């Protein structure tokens, strides 16, 4: 039996496990999927917006893999400093595939970025998705209910679209979701009436998908406002025929909104382009009061240059959504420029040479690019490298059951029955609140639920 550990239970990790066990091989492969959290599914559970039920249903597909007879889920297993080092993990398994994602947010690097009222979009998403690392009442303490009428979202990708949509959603539309009750209560008291979603380049270079973009135009009591003069700055706007199909569709949607007369609805989402953030400004109370942008212009080479003209947008909340970045995992090599682990077709490289038994897949391998489905071919490439190496890997002696070795190292994993107990507890919590399933938002609650308490 070839014993493989997959570190990370999001899509890339589960797709790697699936590719391993669906092979008709001798020796056969057994996979332990390890995760720092007691809950599986990674960003499908903690990154997909709660009102995107169809995408969240991908959990059912991932679940099928994790219930395979030769796959075992082991939650609450942390790899790294003060926990289980990669070298020790490799003593227990013939191979280890790291699918740890890109956990850090990119920063704007502008004055005022750390003012109260300025957050990363990931913090906001983690809060309304009940990630246990985030305090459930953090945004309420930050004055979200009391003073925010205008918000700025910096970025024009799908995450930016998600947070803009959640900011203007009505409580009746969020009530059927699995959003934690504390976050639902805060958003129910929201006074946000205007959201500015701002990109430094033009509409033809925006990263959102057309389906996500169109959802903004279907929100009740909300109109989308687009300045046709900003769209016209984009050289591809007048003739988008040379663009990829997705970008052409985006421009068609934006053109329709730009041509629509104002409807005077209670809430507005303003899509802005060719504006580069240069500072966040503070009000009298020392909190964010607005964002200053420099007007940019296309430079003819796919980028933009500053024009020397500036615009201030008043806002009491600023959310940056300008990308993610991988973080070093102690014990693994790391490329600080790319924010990834150096690799060749998924094989981890140490000093330029493949490290026997160590592999990567997902964002820590290729960087934070693509959609959920992009992880499948990425994982398959890595698994093929591992299988090519299997005849040599299987010769190395490892414990017959790595779980005993994990426990000997002080690890007390949450196994699949513990996760099912968390699911039951979240269903019961929802029933007690007169809702559907409601996620448990804190570490202590998850641990108690996993133990059936």
C-alpha positions, -999 to +999 in steps of 0.1 A: +000+000+000+013+034-010+005+059+019+000+095+008-008+125+029-026+154+013-023+186+033-054+207+027-090+196+022-101+223-003-108+215-039-071+211-049-065+187-021-097+166-026-090+165-064-055+153-057-070+125-034-095+116-061-069+113-088-048+091-065-075+066-055-092+063-089-061+048-104-061+010-109-026+005-095-004-020-077+004-012-050-029+005-042-030+040-028-044+050+006-048+088+012-051+107+044-064+143+038-052+165+066-065+199+074-057+225+101-095+230+106-118+204+120-140+210+089-133+199+053-138+217+020-115+247+024-126+278+005-158+261-007-170+262+030-152+294+040-148+314+008-179+309-014-205+335-006-234+321+015-260+332-011-242+311-038-259+279-030-252+262-064-214+267-060-215+257-023-233+224-034-198+214-048-193+202-012-214+172-021-189+162-048-160+167-025-178+147+002-180+117-021-143+116-024-137+120+013-160+091+020-141+068-004-129+036+013-093+045+008-095+081+018-095+093+054-102+129+066-081+140+095-090+175+107-073+197+134-039+186+122-016+216+119+017+214+100+045+238+107+061+257+136+051+244+170+031+216+154+040+187+131+070+196+109+071+185+073+101+163+079+082+144+106+052+140+083+074+126+055+086+100+081+050+087+083+040+087+046+056+076+013+046+110-002+031+143+010+011+166-013+008+202+000-024+219-011-023+248+014-035+276-008-025+313-006-035+325+029-022+361+029-039+391+014-020+415-009-018+450+006-023+483-012+008+498+003-008+533+007-010+557+036-040+551+059-044+514+050-044+504+086-070+529+098-100+516+116-127+508+090-101+495+065-101+457+061-092+431+035-121+416+017-109+382+030-115+394+066-150+404+056-156+371+037-142+350+066-164+369+091-197+363+073-186+327+064-179+318+101-142+311+098-131+303+134-100+325+131-121+356+128-141+372+157-178+370+149-184+405+163-154+421+148-172+443+122-199+453+148-171+464+171-156+483+142-187+505+139-201+487+108-237+491+120-235+525+135-218+546+109-213+530+075-235+545+047-209+544+019-183+517+012-154+514-012-144+480-025-110+482-042-107+455-069-128+442-098-126+404-094-152+379-082-144+384-045-150+421-049-183+414-066-193+390-037-186+415-010-203+443-028-234+421-032-234+411+004-231+447+015-264+456-001-283+423+004-315+425+025-317+404+056-347+385+041-324+373+013-296+362+037-319+345+062-321+312+043-283+309+040-259+293+065-244+327+075-236+328+113-263+345+133-240+372+147-230+383+111-267+381+100-277+404+129-250+429+120-259+430+083-296+433+092-288+466+109-267+478+080-272+514+067-251+510+036-267+527+007-238+531-018-210+508-027-182+519-050-163+490-067-131+504-081-104+491-105-072+507-116-075+494-151-103+492-176-134+470-180-117+448-206-091+438-180-115+432-150-113+397-135-149+391-126-169+364-145-200+375-164-223+354-143-211+371-111-213+405-127-249+400-139-260+391-104-254+427-093-281+439-117-306+414-103-304+426-067-337+439-053-339+477-047-304+482-060-293+498-092-259+495-109-243+527-121-216+529-147-200+560-161-199+557-199-169+581-200-148+557-179-157+528-201-148+548-232-112+553-219-106+516-226-093+511-261-111+478-264-145+492-253-155+506-288-145+473-305-143+444-282-142+418-310-105+410-303-111+402-266-117+368-250-153+358-249-157+364-212-144+399-215-166+407-245-197+395-225-186+417-195-184+447-217-219+440-231-233+439-196-215+471-186-226+489-218-262+480-210-259+495-175-242+526-188-270+533-212-298+528-186-312+560-171-311+564-133-340+547-115-337+562-081-336+530-062-327+530-025-292+514-030-265+518-056-234+499-067-211+521-087-186+504-109-155+526-114-125+521-137-091+537-143-087+548-107-056+538-086-057+541-048-031+564-034-043+570+002-071+563+027-081+594+045-092+597+081-121+616+097-123+635+129-127+603+149-096+588+134-115+563+113-116+559+076-136+587+060-127+581+024-103+570-003-082+591-026-076+578-061-054+589-090-070+588-125-050+564-147-048+561-184-040+532-207-003+531-216-007+511-248+011+481-234-017+466-213-009+486-182-018+521-170+000+552-160-009+580-137-025+612-150-018+635-120-056+640-116-071+629-083-106+620-069-118+615-034-146+591-027-162+594+008-166+561+026-167+548+062-157+513+051-129+503+027-124+467+017-094+458-004-097+429-028-065+430-048-054+393-046-039+367-024-004+355-017+011+322-005+029+322+028+060+302+037+055+269+055+083+262+079+103+233+066+094+238+029+113+259+003+096+291-007+099+316-036+092+350-020+088+367-054+061+344-066+046+334-033+048+298-042+068+266-034+094+260-062+084+229-082+087+210-114+054+195-125+043+195-089+076+180-075+089+202-047+124+215-056+151+219-029+182+237-042+169+231-077+165+193-074+133+173-067+128+164-031+117+128-030+082+123-017+072+160-015+047+176-039+025+207-043-009+214-060-033+243-061-025+280-054+007+272-034+019+255-066+008+279-094-002+311-075-038+324-068-051+321-103-081+304-120-115+292-107-124+262-086-123+239-116-088+250-125-076+229-095-085+197-112-060+196-140-034+212-117-039+183-092-038+157-120-004+169-132+010+167-097-005+132-091+009+120-124+044+130-112+038+112-079+027+081-096+057+081-119+078+082-088+058+056-069+081+026-076+109+044-057+087+060-031+071+027-019+105+012-012+109+036+018+097+021+051+068+039+067+043+029+095+016+005+084-009+030+098+004+066+098-025+076+122-007+059+150+024+079+143+004+111+143-011+103+176+024+094+190+035+129+179+007+145+200-018+150+173-055+144+182-072+146+148-109+151+142-119+122+120-149+119+097-174+110+125-163+142+143-171+162+112-205+146+109-211+156+145-203+192+136-228+190+107-255+177+131-247+205+156-250+231+129-283+217+117-296+218+153-283+254+158-303+264+127-334+247+140-331+265+173-329+298+155-358+291+131-334+289+102-318+262+080-282+250+087-262+278+105-225+275+108-207+275+141-183+304+141-157+297+168-130+272+176-144+262+210-179+256+195-165+234+167-144+214+191-174+208+214-195+198+185-169+174+171-169+156+205-207+154+205-211+179+233 
